[in-house]
Amino acid sequence: MPERDLKLLIEAAQEAGEIAHRFWRQDPETWEKDAGAGPVTEADLAVNEHLFRRLTEARPNYGWLSEESEDEASRLDASHCFIIDPIDGTRAFIDGQQGFSHSLAIARGDHVVAAVVHLPEMGLTYTASEEGPAMLNGTPIRPSDATLADADILASKSVLDPGYWKDRQPPGFKRSFRPSLAWRLCLVAEGRFDAIMSLRSAWEWDIAAGALIAARAGAVVTNMHGKPMRFNGQDARIDGVVIAGPALHGQIMENLAQMPGA
């Protein structure tokens, strides 16, 4: 079943890319969500509508969780649930940048079993199932074996806050950034960057697909407390993200100050 579900997600992600391309660099209608939740465009909604119809028609008994849909508690009772970000990196999309993605995942219970992150304008498709390898455009990928001293870590500036680190001293790693959170997880999975850190809560739809891809590539995937991630939760948020190769992940966790909730 995971392989059949993965095939469905790949097809749907490619269709999403075709829809998004029709709006990209065409000045799509854009507005701000309530409560400072960020921008949304007519492209986000068009992709979401297509994915909802395409995926739920194919798997009518699966639940649905998407950034651009009203959450329904019925998903919690389903054996499987789609976890979808129609366009991850909406600001990049609005600016005409290539670095936006479509993030599609299926959870069985509280763990992800099939995942796709597709960047249509860059020709990149990352995939994984719970039983198979993580791949980029059909080629297996693996994380780097960097250590903390020479690591290039994808993170926002906030991770350099001394309060997050033991002895109030951030390690001397290089910090980089990319606009799509889902893509950041995949960049670590393929070893182009050494780790990703986010020391604040993250929505499931941003990380569900990338988390499985990174795990199947061989990275250690945890929340910021070093605990396994659980998906299709009632709150639909994950308490931070730390993903890296095994040695680097251990070094990061050793240097982080203990966070509330650990």
N, C-alpha and C positions, 0 to 999 in steps of 0.2 A: 504493500500500500504506500509506504513513503516514496518509492520510486515513481509510482503512478501520480501521486500528488505533486512530486517535483516536476514531472513533465507538464502538468497542468499549470503550475506556477511559472515555469519558463515561458510557455506560450502566452499566458496572460501578461507577463512583464513585457514581452516584446510588443504586444498590442498596446500596452500603456505607453511605451516609448513612441509609438507611431502617433498616438493621440497628442502626447505632450509636444512632439515636434511641430505639430500644426500651430501651436500657440507660441512656441519659443522664438524669441526675438521679434515677436509680432505685437508688442505692447498690449499684453492681455489685461483685461479688467482685473484690478487688484484692490483689496480693502483689508483693514485690520480686524482681527478677531477680537471678541470681548475679553476683558480682564488682562489685556496685554499679552495675549497668547501668540502674537506674531502675525505676519501677513498670510493671506490666502488669495489665490487667483482663480479665475474661471477654469484654468487648466487643471488645478488640483481637483476641483469638483467634477470636471468632465472625466478625468481619469478614475476618480473614486466611483462614479456612477457606473462606468464600464466594468471596472473590476468587481464591484458588488454583483452586478447582473451576471457577468461571465462566471465568476467563481461559485456563487451560491446556486446558480442553475446546475452546475456540474456536481456540487456537493451540497444538496439541500439540507442535510442534517448537521452541517458544520455551523458553529457559531461565527460571529463577525465582530471584529474590533478594528476600527480604523480611526485615524486622526480626524478624518473629515466626515464621520458619521456619528449620530447620536448613539451613545453607548446604551446597550440593552442588556439587562441582567440575565436574559435567557442564555447568553453565551456561556455563563458559568455552569450551566447544566449540560452543555453539549460535550460529547466525548472528544471532539476536535474543534479547533477554532482558528479561523483565518486571523492573522495579525498583520495589518496593512498600513503602510505610509504611502499614499498615492504619489506624492512628490516630496522626497526628503531633500532639504536644501532649497526651500522655496525662494529665499532671498537671492541665492545664486541664480535660480531660474529667472527671476524678475530682472536681474542685472544682465541676463544674456550669457552667463558663464556656462561652461559645459559640466561643471561638477555637481550636478543634481542627480538623484537616483530614484528608482522605484524599489521599495523594500517590501517583499512579500514573504510571509512565513505561515506555516501551519503548526499549531501546537496540539499535541495529544496529552490531555491532562495538563500538567504544569510545565512540560518541557517541549521544545521545538523539535520537530521531526523532518521538516523539509523547508528549504529556504532559498530565496533568490534575491540578489541585489543587482539591479540592471542600470547601467549608465548609458542611455541610448546615444547621446551625442559624442561619447568617447569610445563607443563600440566595446564596452566591457560588461560581461555578464558573469557574476560570481554565483556559484551554486553549491549546495550540499544537502545530503539527507543524513538521517541518523545512522545509516548503515554504510554509507559510501564516503569517498574522499571529498574534500573541499577542492573546487576547481575554478579556474578563471578561463573562460572561453574554451572549456574542455580539457585544460591542462592542469594536473594536480599542483597545488600550492602548499607552502609551509612557511611558518614564521621564522624570523631571524634568531640567531643565538647570541645577540648582543648582551652586554652587561650594563649595569646602570651608569657606570662612568662614561661610556661612549654611546649611550642610547639616544635616539631621536624619537621623541614621544609626542604623539598627537594629543593636544590638550589645549584648553583655554588658558588665558593668562592667570586665572584664579588659582590654578594648581600651584603656583609659585608663592602663594600666601604662606608665610612662615608658620602660621598656626596649624597647618595641615601636617607638619613634619616634626619628627622627634628633634629635640634640642633647638626647635624653631629655625632649622637650617635646611632649605631645599637642596637636594643633591644637584650636582652640576651637569644635568642632562640638557640636551638641546630640545627646545620646544618648537613644534610645528603645528599647523592647523590646516584643515580642509573643510569646506562648507557643509557637506552631508555627513551626518553622524554615522549613518549606515555604511557609507563608503569608508569612513575612517576605520571601522572595525575590519573591513575587508582588506584595507591597505596593510594592516598589521598581519592579517592571515597570510598574505602573500609575501611578507618580509620586506616590503618597500619602506615601512616604518617599523620601529621596534616595539612600540606599545601604544595603547590608548588609555587615557585616564580621564574620568569625569567624576569629580567629588561632590556632585549634587544629584538629585533624583533625575531620572531619565524616563521618558515614556516608553512603554513596551514596543510600540510600533516603530520607534527609531532604532531599536537595537535587537529585536527578536531574530531577524534573519541573519544579521551580521554576527550575532553571538554564536549561532550554530556553525556558520561558515568558519569562524575563527577556531572554534573548538575542534571541528573535524580536520582542520589544517594542522592541529597539534598545539595550539596556544592554550594557556590556562585562562579560563573565563570566569570571573567572579564579580560580585558587587564590591563596593569600596571597603567592605569589612572582610573581604576574603572568602565570602560565602557563595555557594552556587546560586545562580539566578533561577527564579521561578516565574513562569509566564501564565497568561490568562488569569491574572489575579483580579480581585474585586476593585482594587485601587488603580490597576493598570500602570503602575510605576515601579521602577527598579531603583534601589538605593545606591546609586553611583555605579561606576564601571571601571574595572581594572582588567586589562587584557594584554598579555604578553607571552613570549616563550617561557618555559618553566623556570629557568634560572633567573631571568629578569623579573618575572612576576614575584618570585620570592624575595628578591632584593627590594622591590618597590614596597611590598607589604612590611618588610622589616624596618623600613625607614619612615613609613607613615605613622603619625601620631594616632593613638586610638580614638576613633570617632564615636560620638554618641550613637547608640543603637547597635553597636558591635556585639 
